Amino acid sequence: MTGHQFPTMGEDHCPFIPIFGAPALMIERGSGTEVWDVSGRRYLDFLSGIAVVSLGHCNPAVSDAIAAQAHQLMHISGFFANPTATAAAVAINALMREAAGSAGQVFMCNSGAEANEAAIKLARKFGGRGRHVVVSALGSFHGRTLAALAATGQPAKHEPFQPMPDGFRHAPFGDLDAMIAAVDPSVAAILIEPVQGEGGVLPASVEYLRGIRALCDERGMLMMVDEVQTGFARTGKWFGFEHAGVAPDVVTMAKGMGNGFPVGAMWAKCEVASVFQPGDHGSTYSGTAIAGAAVKAVIDEMKRIDAPRLAAEKGDYLASKLSTLSGVVEVRGLGLLRAADLGPARDAKAVHGELLNRGLITNAVNASSLRLAPPITTSLAQIDEAVGIIAGVLSDGVGA
Ligand code: PLP
């Protein structure tokens, strides 16, 4: 009945469907890079709730804006506008105009998967009947809803849910020739992550992203970039595609844009966005006032502290410290989205478990790599503390 050990708080069985497996801890409080479990034990959160709380847990600028909005107006239907969601959409459009050089429009939603669903539907309507295929990369991750899962280039995740929806194709990540070979007249769009996050923190090369842009231009396809994990300053620029100097047609985002408030968005260039007409898409919570307050506060605060610059500088610092550790064979990633590869002889899961025992939250993103994505507000002293804990676990031979 229980499925796994879970602190049940009075229930006689686990209250959740165990999609995440057994939870490691019961966390009840957070501030900045620190969280505390129910027994009062402190942990350094070097995962940020999987790259979500980029401004730190309970950042006052964001939490105060959410709290104030909660007392003013949480939600009003899409039949009406509201000031905070409008301000958030204007701010996203301004960021994107700066980053991608085009005027655009946004669809607001609640998660990364929903943002990608919207992008896939937009691509289908853009392409028209017979030209509905979306090509993405092997190893990619685009979400768990059915179309986003079909776009996800991980066959093992498809297997229990076959048959997958029609109209998806995958090409090996980083191989431009393979991408070119995957494209035919049935393809409406290419959907790509600038850094494969769940796939192991693998940055796309500048040439690959530029090649995809050129291919899309040549064939009249949409270049759609999934910035759900990489967007909002995480990689040291506002958006990951900026590292390659390319201008996508469609960009999806979520995670860091709400600092923990569940929100996502799909941005599209005006001429592409106009494909969607009233009735084509929607969500009860699209453009809800409370999410708008969170997003506007995140953008304002990220601008105030110059979050992209901080992520770049602290990311370089973290990477240089990690690369000095014996037991780390490679450091990958950009900004504050990093992986420390421990080599094939070391079990990253075991290392991750022992790091947790010693008060550091990370994630074993694959069998040999730890993912580190601390808040952008983390201090150099906290980076030193985290790297010290990792050094101790590696030198004790854990997972070897
Ligand atoms: N796209 C990318 C690149 C992601 O990393 C994720 C989540 O990890 C998603 C989409 C799905 O986002 P969500 O879990 O908010 O649906």
Residues whose N, C-alpha, C, O or C-beta is under 5 A from the ligand:
A	BS01	PLP	S111 G112 A113 E114 F141 H142 G143 E193 G197 D226 V228 Q229 A254
